[in-house]
């Protein structure tokens, strides 16, 4: 199968992830991503043939290394998902073509119901996508605002890079507010925090613990609410059996 000439580019994630990069660093970063989309991995020797060492030192945190070969985890995952999706569509198309002759008469009778079902499912999917996009936009806006606030207390580029790396590593955390709370704690700390990554990770553990505890409590309460009607029903049934019949 021919190599895929494209990959999904999430521009909002890119803008947030490169907020504190210079234009030279952004150009080098996207150049390496394009190279990796084609070759999957690259050695440091070849990296330094493409971009200057000083630029590489600034953006190397965006890449992982195994056995001397560098790659970008997010890009690798996106390419894999796109490849699997394309392959599944190809297989489904083959199945559809194979079955079309046998199903034509049946489908004519079912078209109206199927169309209605498809429209309903599509509408639900659109609504879900819109909700997800709204949540994502709100999160990105909040992140942008709070990251701007960190510049006043932590103007050092190295500190800003550490904060940004933390955000990128945890952006897919289901508890999005935890990331915001961690950065707020960093800003509100009475003294300047020297070990920023360790501080943020410690606060994140506390925030996730609170979130998990709240979820567990909600789940427990839900089970209790569901169990009460069943228990009452059993009690009433027992009472009914214990009352002697009159007659």
C-alpha positions as CSV (number, residue, x, y, z in Angstrom):
1,X,0.0,0.0,0.0
2,X,1.3,3.5,-0.9
3,X,2.6,5.7,1.9
4,X,0.1,8.2,3.2
5,X,1.1,11.7,2.0
6,X,-0.6,13.5,4.9
7,X,-1.2,13.4,8.6
8,X,-3.8,15.2,10.9
9,X,-2.6,18.5,12.1
10,X,-4.3,19.9,15.2
11,X,-3.5,23.6,14.8
12,X,-4.8,24.6,18.3
13,X,-2.6,22.0,20.0
14,X,0.3,23.2,17.9
15,X,-0.3,26.9,18.8
16,X,-0.5,26.1,22.5
17,X,2.5,23.7,22.4
18,X,4.7,26.3,20.6
19,X,3.5,29.4,22.4
20,X,7.0,30.2,23.8
21,X,9.0,29.1,20.8
22,X,10.7,31.6,18.5
23,X,9.7,31.5,14.8
24,X,13.0,29.8,14.1
25,X,12.2,27.0,16.6
26,X,8.7,26.6,15.3
27,X,10.0,26.3,11.7
28,X,12.6,23.7,12.8
29,X,9.9,21.8,14.8
30,X,7.4,21.5,12.0
31,X,10.2,20.6,9.5
32,X,11.3,17.7,11.7
33,X,7.6,16.6,12.1
34,X,7.3,16.5,8.3
35,X,10.5,14.5,8.0
36,X,9.3,12.0,10.6
37,X,5.9,11.7,8.9
38,X,7.8,10.3,6.0
39,X,10.7,8.4,7.6
40,X,9.2,7.7,11.1
41,X,12.6,8.1,12.9
42,X,15.8,10.2,12.6
43,X,19.2,10.1,14.1
44,X,20.7,13.1,16.0
45,X,23.5,13.3,13.3
46,X,20.9,13.8,10.6
47,X,18.9,16.2,12.8
48,X,21.9,18.5,13.1
49,X,22.3,18.4,9.3
50,X,18.8,19.9,9.1
51,X,18.7,22.4,11.9
52,X,21.4,24.3,14.0
53,X,22.5,22.7,17.3
54,X,21.2,25.7,19.4
55,X,17.7,25.3,17.9
56,X,17.8,21.6,18.5
57,X,18.7,22.1,22.2
58,X,15.6,24.3,22.5
59,X,13.1,21.8,20.9
60,X,14.6,18.4,21.7
61,X,12.1,18.0,24.6
62,X,9.4,17.5,22.0
63,X,11.0,14.2,20.9
64,X,11.6,10.8,22.4
65,X,14.7,8.6,21.7
66,X,15.1,4.9,21.5
67,X,18.3,3.2,20.5
68,X,19.7,6.4,19.1
69,X,16.6,7.1,16.9
70,X,14.4,10.1,17.6
71,X,10.6,10.3,17.0
72,X,7.6,12.2,18.1
73,X,5.1,10.1,20.1
74,X,2.0,12.2,19.3
75,X,2.8,12.2,15.6
76,X,3.5,8.4,15.6
77,X,0.1,7.8,17.3
78,X,-1.8,10.0,14.9
79,X,-0.2,8.3,11.8
80,X,-1.0,4.9,13.3
81,X,-4.6,5.9,13.9
82,X,-5.0,7.4,10.4
83,X,-3.5,4.2,8.9
84,X,-5.8,1.9,10.8
85,X,-8.8,4.1,10.0
86,X,-7.9,4.1,6.2
87,X,-7.5,0.3,6.3
88,X,-10.8,-0.3,8.0
89,X,-12.6,2.0,5.4
90,X,-10.9,0.0,2.6
91,X,-12.1,-3.3,4.1
92,X,-15.6,-2.0,4.6
93,X,-15.7,-0.8,1.0
94,X,-14.7,-4.2,-0.2
95,X,-17.4,-5.9,1.9
96,X,-20.0,-3.4,0.6
97,X,-19.1,-4.1,-3.0
98,X,-19.2,-7.9,-2.5
99,X,-22.6,-7.8,-0.8
100,X,-24.3,-5.2,-2.9
101,X,-25.7,-7.7,-5.5
102,X,-27.3,-9.9,-2.7
103,X,-28.6,-7.0,-0.7
104,X,-30.0,-4.7,-3.4
105,X,-33.7,-5.9,-3.2
106,X,-33.6,-6.0,0.6
107,X,-32.1,-2.5,0.9
108,X,-34.8,-1.0,-1.3
109,X,-37.4,-2.1,1.2
110,X,-35.4,-0.8,4.1
111,X,-34.0,2.4,2.7
112,X,-36.5,4.7,4.4
113,X,-35.9,3.3,7.9
114,X,-32.1,3.2,7.4
115,X,-32.0,6.8,6.2
116,X,-34.0,7.9,9.2
117,X,-31.7,6.0,11.5
118,X,-28.6,7.4,9.8
119,X,-29.9,11.0,10.1
120,X,-30.6,10.5,13.8
121,X,-27.2,9.0,14.5
122,X,-25.5,11.8,12.4
123,X,-27.4,14.5,14.4
124,X,-26.3,13.0,17.7
125,X,-22.7,12.7,16.5
126,X,-22.7,16.3,15.4
127,X,-24.0,17.4,18.8
128,X,-21.4,15.4,20.6
129,X,-18.6,16.8,18.4
130,X,-19.8,20.4,19.0
131,X,-19.9,19.8,22.7
132,X,-16.3,18.4,22.6
133,X,-15.1,21.3,20.5
134,X,-16.7,23.8,22.8
135,X,-15.1,22.2,25.8
136,X,-11.7,22.1,24.1
137,X,-12.0,25.8,23.0
138,X,-12.9,26.8,26.6
139,X,-9.9,24.8,28.0
140,X,-7.5,26.3,25.5
141,X,-8.7,29.8,26.2
142,X,-8.3,29.2,30.0
143,X,-4.8,27.8,29.4
144,X,-3.8,30.7,27.3
145,X,-4.9,33.2,29.9
146,X,-3.3,31.4,32.9
147,X,0.0,30.8,31.0
148,X,0.2,34.5,30.3
149,X,-0.1,35.1,34.1
150,X,2.9,32.8,34.8
151,X,5.2,35.1,32.8
152,X,5.0,37.8,35.5
153,X,6.3,35.4,38.3
154,X,8.4,33.1,36.1
155,X,9.7,35.1,33.1
156,X,12.7,32.9,32.6
157,X,12.3,31.0,29.3
158,X,13.5,27.8,30.9
159,X,10.8,28.0,33.5
160,X,8.2,28.8,30.9
161,X,9.3,25.7,28.9
162,X,9.0,23.5,31.9
163,X,5.5,24.7,32.6
164,X,4.6,24.2,28.9
165,X,6.0,20.6,28.9
166,X,3.8,19.9,31.9
167,X,0.7,21.2,30.1
168,X,1.5,19.1,27.0
169,X,2.1,16.0,29.0
170,X,-1.3,16.3,30.8
171,X,-3.5,18.0,28.3
172,X,-5.5,14.8,27.7
173,X,-6.1,14.3,31.4
174,X,-9.9,13.7,31.8
175,X,-9.8,16.1,34.7
176,X,-8.9,19.2,32.7
177,X,-9.5,21.6,35.7
178,X,-6.6,19.9,37.5
179,X,-4.1,21.4,35.0
180,X,-5.5,24.8,35.6
181,X,-5.4,24.4,39.4
182,X,-1.8,23.2,39.3
183,X,-0.7,26.3,37.4
184,X,-2.8,28.5,39.7
185,X,-1.0,26.9,42.7
186,X,2.3,27.7,41.1
187,X,1.4,31.3,40.6
188,X,0.0,31.7,44.1
189,X,2.9,30.1,45.9
190,X,4.4,32.5,48.4
191,X,7.9,31.8,47.3
192,X,9.4,31.3,43.8
193,X,9.4,27.6,43.1
194,X,12.7,26.3,41.8
195,X,11.7,22.7,41.1
196,X,8.7,23.5,38.9
197,X,8.1,20.1,37.3
198,X,8.2,18.3,40.7
199,X,5.9,21.0,42.2
200,X,3.3,20.7,39.4
201,X,3.3,16.9,39.5
202,X,2.8,16.9,43.3
203,X,-0.2,19.2,43.0
204,X,-1.5,17.2,40.1
205,X,-1.5,14.0,42.2
206,X,-3.6,15.8,44.9
207,X,-6.0,17.2,42.3
208,X,-6.5,13.8,40.7
209,X,-7.0,12.3,44.1
210,X,-9.8,14.8,44.9
211,X,-11.3,14.2,41.4
212,X,-11.2,10.4,41.8
213,X,-12.7,10.6,45.3
214,X,-15.6,12.8,44.1
215,X,-16.3,10.3,41.2
216,X,-16.2,7.4,43.6
217,X,-18.6,9.1,46.0
218,X,-21.0,10.0,43.1
219,X,-20.9,6.4,41.9
220,X,-21.6,5.1,45.4
221,X,-24.5,7.4,45.8
222,X,-25.9,6.3,42.4
223,X,-25.8,2.7,43.5
224,X,-27.5,3.6,46.7
225,X,-30.3,5.4,44.9
226,X,-30.8,2.4,42.6
227,X,-30.7,-0.1,45.5
228,X,-33.3,1.7,47.7
229,X,-36.4,1.0,45.5
230,X,-35.3,-2.6,45.1
231,X,-34.9,-3.0,48.9
232,X,-38.2,-1.4,49.6
233,X,-39.9,-3.7,47.1
234,X,-38.4,-6.8,48.9
235,X,-39.6,-5.5,52.3
236,X,-43.1,-4.9,51.0
237,X,-43.2,-8.3,49.4
238,X,-42.1,-9.9,52.7
239,X,-44.7,-8.0,54.6
240,X,-47.4,-9.1,52.1
241,X,-46.4,-12.8,52.6
242,X,-46.5,-12.5,56.4
243,X,-50.1,-11.2,56.5
244,X,-52.5,-14.1,56.9
245,X,-55.2,-14.4,54.3
246,X,-58.7,-13.4,55.4
247,X,-61.6,-15.5,54.3
